[in-house]
Amino acid sequence: MIWLGFLLSVVGYAIGMNAGFTNKKMADIGASLQGPPSPEQAADMARYRDRAILLAKIASIFVLVAVACMALAQHV
């Protein structure tokens, strides 16, 4: 059971890193702005924001399940 928790935590970490890279892309677009964003830039930023939120939620679920598996492993 502990190996399952470890595996889930590694997957959650990888997904969280992907969310971080997505946030970096969004920050790069924001840093390059010279005034209000163009419709294309605004659409890209909104898409990156939505993707980062989704990935962060998925990573959180993986980590919570990993913690539960590791906590239950001591009773198995």
NORJOCOR-V761692 format. One record per pair of residues at least 12 apart in sequence whose ideal C-beta (glycine too) atoms are under 10 Angstrom apart, sorted by sequence separation. I is the first residue (numbers start at 1). J is the second residue. D is the distance in whole Angstrom. If there is no record, write none. Layout:
[[I	J	D] [I	J	D]]
This chain:
[[29	41	6] [33	45	9] [29	42	9] [29	44	6] [30	45	7] [29	45	5] [26	44	8] [27	45	10] [30	48	10] [25	44	8] [26	45	5] [29	48	7] [25	45	9] [26	46	9] [28	48	10] [26	47	9] [27	48	9] [25	47	10] [26	48	4] [25	48	5] [26	49	6] [24	48	9] [22	47	9] [23	48	7] [26	51	9] [22	48	5] [23	49	9] [25	51	9] [26	52	7] [21	48	10] [22	49	9] [25	52	9] [22	50	10] [23	51	9] [24	52	10] [22	51	5] [23	52	5] [22	52	4] [23	53	10] [21	52	9] [22	53	9] [19	51	8] [20	52	8] [22	54	9] [23	55	9] [18	51	9] [19	52	5] [22	55	6] [23	56	9] [18	52	9] [19	53	8] [21	55	9] [22	56	9] [19	54	8] [20	55	9] [19	55	4] [20	56	9] [18	55	6] [19	56	5] [17	55	9] [18	56	10] [19	57	9] [15	54	10] [16	55	7] [19	58	8] [20	59	10] [15	55	6] [16	56	7] [18	58	9] [19	59	6] [15	56	8] [18	59	8] [19	60	10] [15	57	10] [16	58	9] [17	59	9] [15	58	5] [16	59	4] [15	59	4] [16	60	8] [14	59	8] [15	60	9] [12	58	8] [13	59	8] [15	61	9] [16	62	9] [11	58	9] [12	59	5] [15	62	6] [16	63	8] [11	59	8] [12	60	8] [14	62	9] [15	63	9] [12	61	8] [13	62	8] [12	62	3] [13	63	8] [11	62	5] [12	63	4] [10	62	9] [11	63	9] [12	64	8] [8	61	9] [9	62	7] [12	65	8] [13	66	9] [8	62	5] [9	63	6] [11	65	10] [12	66	6] [7	62	10] [8	63	8] [11	66	8] [12	67	10] [8	64	9] [9	65	9] [10	66	8] [8	65	5] [9	66	4] [5	63	10] [8	66	4] [9	67	8] [7	66	8] [8	67	9] [5	65	8] [6	66	7] [8	68	9] [9	69	9] [4	65	9] [5	66	5] [8	69	6] [9	70	8] [4	66	8] [5	67	7] [7	69	9] [8	70	9] [5	68	8] [6	69	9] [2	66	10] [5	69	4] [6	70	8] [4	69	5] [5	70	4] [3	69	9] [4	70	9] [5	71	8] [2	69	7] [3	70	10] [5	72	8] [6	73	10] [1	69	6] [2	70	6] [4	72	10] [5	73	6] [1	70	8] [4	73	8] [1	71	10] [2	72	9] [3	73	9] [1	72	6] [2	73	4] [1	73	4] [2	74	8] [1	74	9] [1	75	9] [2	76	9] [1	76	5]]
